[in-house]
Amino acid sequence: MAEIVEAAVAVILREDGKVLLGQRPEGKPWSGWWEFPGGKIEAGETPFHALQRELQEEIGIEAEVAHPWITRVFSYPDRTVKLRFFTVRRWHREPHGKENQQLSWELPAAVNVSPMLPANTPVLDALQLPTAYAITNLAEMGEAAFFAALDHALEQGLRLVQVREKQLSSDELERFSREVVRRCAVVGARVVINGDIELARKIGAAGVHLPTAQLMSLEAKPEGMLCGASCHNREELERASELGLDYALLASVNATKTHPDTQPLGWDRFAELIRELPMPVYALGGLAKSDMDTAWEHGAHGVAMLRGIWR
Ligand SMILES: Nc1nc2c([nH]c(=O)n2[C@@H]2O[C@H](COP(=O)(O)OP(=O)(O)OP(=O)(O)O)[C@@H](O)[C@H]2O)c(=O)[nH]1
């Protein structure tokens, strides 16, 4: 097998949601194609040091903090690359093309420059997943309180909601899911339905969320819809990765009321379990939006919440 080239790559995120892309300079392979700033990890370098060196050399900035995010392997005709992505939300100095390359701030959902390096298309999809993920809690809250909290959270910027109401009959679930989809659609938020691919299609939800048993038994990712899964260990995370799922939830980081008898993972174990996965992973279990920075520090894409988001 050809050698694997390892690279450290930066997703530099501005507060307006735009990311920085650069055009590969003349003289390099794939010159003219657009990419995230970064480059090869040299012998003896850690990925983080390679990232800082490349950011300095290519665009003249220093990352104040860089969090490990996803790792993607991609085979080009002449080489296989292993791209270790980091998110950078704070940096020093203004980025400028030090190799005479063009730079452009772009929204992941509407990139105006092309062509993108082929390895990067799924990365732009992953970047369209918001950092806060909500799970419905009709069972504990009741309908009036739940819908009031949903409208409030949507107003505050919530853009991804999982419908999970195992106590409802199928008719009730359809009625409730349609109402959640309707309210979310007003602001362009996406809804995934727990466990029911057919219902998701029938009501025009964005996708489906697989409970663990369904993750382990499903043969292929359902086509044409957003699809994530609930995981508790490395085996389940690897299954989600093999199926090419768009995201995973990993629980339980802290002790929760939902699973009082389960031993929580804690943040260090969480970080260890999600290393080198190609899809974003949300941390779940006794968390609130105030845990976001800690989640990022441990490699999470964001925080998933069943109670914390509705308070
Ligand atoms: N920097 C960067 N490289 C990427 C991205 N996507 C992607 O497939 N790659 C691949 O990862 C490898 C990174 O190497 P590079 O060519 O940027 O590294 P470098 O600046 O150290 O290269 P050099 O040794 O040619 O100067 C290349 O094969 C490149 O095609 C991306 O978004 N950013």
The ligand as a Gaussian input file, in Angstrom:
#p B3LYP/6-31G(d) Opt

LIG

0 1
 N       -3.997000      21.660000       3.736000
 C       -4.953000      20.858000       3.321000
 N       -4.647000      19.687000       2.721000
 C       -5.659000      18.911000       2.303000
 C       -7.019000      19.276000       2.487000
 N       -7.812000      18.315000       1.943000
 C       -6.976000      17.381000       1.411000
 O       -7.313000      16.372000       0.832000
 N       -5.661000      17.736000       1.638000
 C       -4.512000      16.935000       1.224000
 O       -3.630000      16.736000       2.314000
 C       -2.253000      16.861000       1.920000
 C       -1.685000      18.046000       2.681000
 O       -0.547000      18.443000       2.156000
 P       -0.158000      19.933000       1.638000
 O        0.236000      19.809000       0.245000
 O       -1.153000      20.976000       2.023000
 O        1.040000      20.068000       2.629000
 P        2.315000      20.975000       2.603000
 O        1.886000      22.410000       2.499000
 O        3.109000      20.533000       3.778000
 O        2.941000      20.477000       1.217000
 P        4.328000      20.654000       0.492000
 O        5.218000      19.651000       1.145000
 O        3.920000      20.261000      -0.907000
 O        4.697000      22.075000       0.667000
 C       -2.276000      17.084000       0.411000
 O       -2.179000      15.830000      -0.233000
 C       -3.676000      17.669000       0.169000
 O       -4.161000      17.387000      -1.130000
 C       -7.319000      20.501000       3.117000
 O       -8.457000      20.894000       3.303000
 N       -6.253000      21.256000       3.515000

